[in-house]
């Protein structure tokens, strides 16, 4: 029986960022399953269109990848998402996979990064490993993407757990709660002198570059500086973190173990 592992991410149009984050995760997952052929898919239509037009590089979306695997005769498919939360993007993947349930003998999908409570615990360990050494009046602020989906609560949960563990870090989201303005209020109340901004995203792409680290009026960096807080930006996606990669590996293993043989 032909076996494959399909790794699905949102994608990015930044070549070096993709190499450091997405490719690094893909290679780690591929190495875990040497008996499976590796395939990739992106979920962002805009990124796939940009890569095709700019670079002549064509990447499958999840449906195209699954159809390709079926046409090539694969029957045992292990899918792993590189998404951070169980939000809209991940939900779309699950629906697309469900449409192919009858096309394969085995078809399983691993959960995104933050799914169960243990994931929060492991992620906090991973985040601490990449945090710089901080003075008493310094904090790390992690920027998540956010979502209109109810899964946005994952960011607030992570923020709460960091505080409960007395880790000098906060979590915000670009497109939902916690908002940067409320975070700045907290930082000022705590008389924080300096903030280290880090993406809470698999890839340090457009949001990290423009919404977090740029000189734009509405960027998090600009807002913090305007509030009188010194700011240092770190353009490092979670995909670069080996401990984050291991969480994705553990999720793929769980999905594989749950299959009905």
C-alpha positions as CSV (number, residue, x, y, z in Angstrom):
1,X,0.0,0.0,0.0
2,X,1.4,3.4,-1.0
3,X,1.7,5.8,1.9
4,X,2.1,9.6,2.0
5,X,2.3,12.4,4.5
6,X,0.6,15.7,3.4
7,X,1.7,18.8,5.4
8,X,-0.8,21.7,5.1
9,X,0.0,25.3,6.0
10,X,-1.4,28.7,5.3
11,X,1.7,29.4,3.3
12,X,4.0,32.4,2.7
13,X,5.4,34.3,-0.2
14,X,8.6,35.1,1.5
15,X,11.2,32.5,0.4
16,X,13.6,32.7,3.3
17,X,10.8,32.7,5.9
18,X,9.2,29.7,4.2
19,X,12.6,27.9,4.4
20,X,13.1,28.6,8.1
21,X,9.5,27.9,9.2
22,X,7.4,25.8,6.8
23,X,10.1,23.8,5.2
24,X,11.7,23.2,8.6
25,X,8.5,21.7,9.9
26,X,7.9,19.7,6.8
27,X,11.4,18.2,6.9
28,X,11.0,17.3,10.6
29,X,7.7,15.5,9.8
30,X,9.0,13.8,6.7
31,X,12.0,12.5,8.7
32,X,9.6,11.0,11.3
33,X,7.9,8.9,8.5
34,X,10.6,7.6,6.1
35,X,8.1,5.0,4.8
36,X,5.8,7.8,3.5
37,X,6.3,10.0,0.5
38,X,6.1,13.7,1.3
39,X,3.6,16.2,-0.2
40,X,2.7,19.8,0.5
41,X,-0.4,22.0,0.3
42,X,-1.2,25.7,1.2
43,X,-4.5,27.1,2.2
44,X,-4.0,30.7,1.1
45,X,-5.4,31.3,-2.4
46,X,-3.7,34.7,-2.5
47,X,-0.3,33.3,-1.6
48,X,-0.5,30.5,-4.1
49,X,-1.6,32.9,-6.9
50,X,1.3,35.2,-6.0
51,X,3.9,32.4,-6.1
52,X,2.5,31.2,-9.5
53,X,2.6,34.7,-11.0
54,X,5.9,35.8,-9.5
55,X,8.0,32.6,-9.4
56,X,6.2,30.2,-11.7
57,X,5.8,27.9,-8.7
58,X,2.5,26.0,-8.4
59,X,1.5,24.6,-5.0
60,X,-1.6,22.6,-4.5
61,X,-4.4,23.5,-2.2
62,X,-5.6,20.7,0.1
63,X,-8.3,19.4,-2.4
64,X,-5.8,19.4,-5.3
65,X,-3.2,17.6,-3.2
66,X,-5.7,14.9,-2.1
67,X,-6.9,14.4,-5.6
68,X,-3.3,14.1,-6.8
69,X,-2.6,11.5,-4.1
70,X,-5.6,9.6,-5.2
71,X,-4.7,9.7,-8.8
72,X,-1.2,8.5,-8.0
73,X,-2.6,5.5,-6.2
74,X,-1.8,6.3,-2.6
75,X,-4.2,4.7,-0.1
76,X,-2.7,5.5,3.3
77,X,-2.6,9.3,3.9
78,X,-1.5,11.1,7.0
79,X,-2.2,14.8,7.0
80,X,-0.7,17.3,9.4
81,X,-1.8,20.9,9.7
82,X,0.7,23.6,10.6
83,X,-2.0,26.0,11.7
84,X,-1.9,27.4,15.3
85,X,-5.5,27.2,16.4
86,X,-8.6,25.3,15.5
87,X,-10.0,28.2,13.6
88,X,-11.6,28.8,10.2
89,X,-8.6,27.8,8.2
90,X,-8.3,24.4,10.0
91,X,-12.0,23.9,9.8
92,X,-11.9,24.3,6.0
93,X,-9.1,21.6,5.9
94,X,-11.2,19.2,7.9
95,X,-14.2,19.6,5.6
96,X,-12.1,19.1,2.5
97,X,-10.6,16.0,3.9
98,X,-14.0,14.6,4.9
99,X,-15.0,14.9,1.2
100,X,-12.2,12.4,0.4
101,X,-12.9,9.8,3.1
102,X,-14.2,7.3,0.6
103,X,-11.2,7.8,-1.7
104,X,-8.6,6.3,0.5
105,X,-8.2,3.2,2.7
106,X,-6.8,5.3,5.6
107,X,-7.0,9.1,5.9
108,X,-6.1,10.8,9.2
109,X,-5.4,14.5,10.2
110,X,-3.3,15.8,13.0
111,X,-4.5,18.7,15.2
112,X,-3.2,22.2,14.9
113,X,-0.6,23.5,17.4
114,X,-3.0,24.5,20.2
115,X,-5.8,21.9,20.7
116,X,-5.6,20.2,24.1
117,X,-4.5,21.5,27.5
118,X,-1.2,19.6,27.2
119,X,-0.5,21.6,24.0
120,X,-0.5,24.9,26.0
121,X,1.9,23.4,28.5
122,X,4.3,22.3,25.8
123,X,4.0,25.5,23.8
124,X,4.8,27.6,26.9
125,X,8.0,25.5,27.3
126,X,8.8,26.1,23.7
127,X,8.1,29.9,24.0
128,X,10.3,30.2,27.0
129,X,13.2,28.5,25.1
130,X,13.1,31.3,22.5
131,X,12.6,34.2,24.9
132,X,15.6,36.4,25.6
133,X,16.9,37.0,29.1
134,X,14.8,39.8,30.5
135,X,15.3,42.5,33.1
136,X,12.7,43.0,35.8
137,X,11.1,45.8,33.8
138,X,11.0,44.0,30.4
139,X,8.3,41.8,28.9
140,X,7.8,39.7,25.8
141,X,4.6,40.3,23.9
142,X,3.6,37.6,21.5
143,X,1.5,38.6,18.4
144,X,-1.1,36.0,17.3
145,X,-3.2,36.3,14.2
146,X,-6.6,36.2,15.9
147,X,-9.9,35.0,14.5
148,X,-13.6,35.7,14.2
149,X,-14.0,32.0,15.0
150,X,-14.7,31.1,18.6
151,X,-11.2,29.5,18.7
152,X,-9.8,33.0,19.2
153,X,-10.2,32.3,22.9
154,X,-7.0,30.2,22.7
155,X,-4.9,33.4,22.7
156,X,-6.5,34.7,25.9
157,X,-6.1,31.2,27.5
158,X,-2.4,31.2,26.6
159,X,-2.0,34.7,28.0
160,X,-3.8,33.6,31.3
161,X,-1.5,30.6,31.7
162,X,1.6,32.6,31.1
163,X,0.5,35.0,33.9
164,X,-0.4,32.1,36.2
165,X,3.0,30.7,35.8
166,X,4.6,34.1,36.4
167,X,6.3,34.1,33.0
168,X,7.0,37.7,31.9
169,X,5.1,37.5,28.7
170,X,1.7,38.6,27.3
171,X,-0.3,37.4,24.3
172,X,-2.3,39.6,21.9
173,X,-3.9,39.1,18.5
174,X,-4.0,41.2,15.4
175,X,-7.6,40.5,14.4
176,X,-9.3,39.7,17.7
177,X,-8.8,39.7,21.5
178,X,-6.5,40.4,23.4
179,X,-6.0,43.7,21.7
180,X,-2.7,45.6,21.6
181,X,-4.3,48.7,23.3
182,X,-5.3,46.8,26.3
183,X,-1.9,45.1,26.5
184,X,-0.2,48.6,26.4
185,X,-2.4,49.7,29.3
186,X,-1.3,46.6,31.3
187,X,2.4,47.3,30.4
188,X,2.1,50.9,31.5
189,X,0.4,49.9,34.8
190,X,3.3,47.5,35.4
191,X,5.9,50.3,34.5
192,X,7.4,48.1,31.8
193,X,10.4,49.9,30.2
194,X,11.0,47.6,27.2
195,X,9.0,45.0,25.2
196,X,10.3,42.3,22.9
197,X,7.7,41.6,20.2
198,X,7.6,38.1,18.8
199,X,5.2,36.4,16.4
200,X,2.9,33.7,17.7
201,X,2.5,32.4,14.2
202,X,4.0,29.5,12.4
203,X,5.5,31.9,9.9
204,X,6.9,35.4,10.4
205,X,5.2,36.8,7.3
206,X,3.1,39.9,6.4
207,X,1.5,40.3,9.8
208,X,4.9,40.1,11.6
209,X,6.6,42.3,9.2
210,X,3.9,45.0,8.7
211,X,1.5,44.8,11.7
212,X,4.1,44.0,14.3
213,X,7.5,45.4,13.3
214,X,7.1,48.2,10.8
215,X,7.1,52.0,11.2
216,X,3.5,52.2,10.1
217,X,1.3,54.3,12.3
218,X,-0.9,51.3,13.4
219,X,1.9,48.8,13.9
220,X,2.4,47.3,17.4
221,X,5.9,48.5,17.4
222,X,4.9,52.1,16.7
223,X,2.1,52.0,19.2
224,X,4.4,50.8,22.0
225,X,7.1,53.4,21.1
226,X,4.4,56.1,21.1
227,X,3.3,55.0,24.6
228,X,6.9,55.5,25.7
229,X,7.9,51.8,25.8
230,X,11.2,50.8,24.2
231,X,10.6,48.0,21.6
232,X,12.7,45.3,20.0
233,X,11.2,43.1,17.3
234,X,12.1,39.5,16.6
235,X,11.1,38.2,13.2
236,X,11.1,34.5,14.1
237,X,8.1,32.3,13.3
238,X,7.2,29.4,15.6
239,X,8.1,27.0,12.8
240,X,11.8,27.7,13.5
241,X,11.4,26.5,17.0
242,X,12.4,22.8,17.3
243,X,10.1,22.3,20.3
244,X,7.2,23.6,18.3
245,X,8.1,21.2,15.5
246,X,7.9,18.4,18.1
247,X,4.4,19.3,19.0
248,X,3.3,19.0,15.4
249,X,5.1,15.6,15.3
250,X,3.3,14.4,18.4
251,X,-0.1,15.5,16.9
252,X,0.7,13.5,13.7
253,X,1.5,10.5,15.8
254,X,-1.7,10.8,17.7
255,X,-3.7,11.0,14.5
256,X,-1.9,8.0,13.1
257,X,-2.5,6.0,16.3
258,X,-6.3,6.8,16.3
259,X,-6.9,5.4,12.8
260,X,-9.2,2.4,12.6
261,X,-7.0,-0.4,11.1
